[in-house]
Amino acid sequence: MSHIEDFLSHEAETEIVEAIRNAEAQTSGEIRVHIESKCDNDPFEHALEVFHELKMDNTRLQNGVLIYVAVDLRQFVIYGDKGINDVVPIGFWDSTRDAMLAHFKNGNYKDGLIKGIEEAGKMLSKYFPWEHGNTNELSNDISKGS
């Protein structure tokens, strides 16, 4: 069994998807979680590739947020598109990373991911509130690589 299969239980994945749904119910923004067992190049650069592969750069308001996790490297990246990056306070992504990392260090990956989703959701709802007629532009499911 690979590390990616051991990273989150089915129940944990269900809770994470529900956290995404709850966060997106308050915003026109989009949040995705992508998990891979390994990353052969720089995790940030690879997260940008995944962002594009998942078509997160196609959201109408450029307000997608990707949480990318390279399990074997024990690294993760939070990447926000231009629309959200232009409006969040300086240091927001760093504080979100730190809040997630506090959970990750204790092996609480589900709680760390949910914390990151909740924090991203708060900012997205502040700057990109849900309005009548908003549609879910991207899947809420956790995507997985190799």
Secondary structure in CASP SS format (residue, H / E / C, confidence):
PFRMAT SS
TARGET T0000
AUTHOR 0000-0000-0000
METHOD secondary structure of the structure
MODEL  1
M C 1.00
S C 1.00
H H 1.00
I H 1.00
E H 1.00
D H 1.00
F H 1.00
L C 1.00
S C 1.00
H H 1.00
E H 1.00
A H 1.00
E H 1.00
T H 1.00
E H 1.00
I H 1.00
V H 1.00
E H 1.00
A H 1.00
I H 1.00
R H 1.00
N H 1.00
A H 1.00
E H 1.00
A C 1.00
Q C 1.00
T E 1.00
S C 1.00
G C 1.00
E E 1.00
I E 1.00
R E 1.00
V E 1.00
H E 1.00
I E 1.00
E E 1.00
S C 1.00
K C 1.00
C C 1.00
D C 1.00
N C 1.00
D C 1.00
P H 1.00
F H 1.00
E H 1.00
H H 1.00
A H 1.00
L H 1.00
E H 1.00
V H 1.00
F H 1.00
H H 1.00
E H 1.00
L C 1.00
K C 1.00
M H 1.00
D H 1.00
N H 1.00
T C 1.00
R C 1.00
L C 1.00
Q C 1.00
N C 1.00
G E 1.00
V E 1.00
L E 1.00
I E 1.00
Y E 1.00
V E 1.00
A E 1.00
V C 1.00
D C 1.00
L C 1.00
R C 1.00
Q E 1.00
F E 1.00
V E 1.00
I E 1.00
Y E 1.00
G E 1.00
D C 1.00
K H 1.00
G H 1.00
I H 1.00
N H 1.00
D C 1.00
V C 1.00
V C 1.00
P C 1.00
I C 1.00
G C 1.00
F H 1.00
W H 1.00
D H 1.00
S H 1.00
T H 1.00
R H 1.00
D H 1.00
A H 1.00
M H 1.00
L H 1.00
A H 1.00
H H 1.00
F H 1.00
K C 1.00
N C 1.00
G C 1.00
N C 1.00
Y H 1.00
K H 1.00
D H 1.00
G H 1.00
L H 1.00
I H 1.00
K H 1.00
G H 1.00
I H 1.00
E H 1.00
E H 1.00
A H 1.00
G H 1.00
K H 1.00
M H 1.00
L H 1.00
S H 1.00
K H 1.00
Y H 1.00
F C 1.00
P E 1.00
W C 1.00
E C 1.00
H C 1.00
G C 1.00
N C 1.00
T C 1.00
N C 1.00
E C 1.00
L C 1.00
S C 1.00
N C 1.00
D C 1.00
I C 1.00
S E 1.00
K E 1.00
G C 1.00
S C 1.00
END
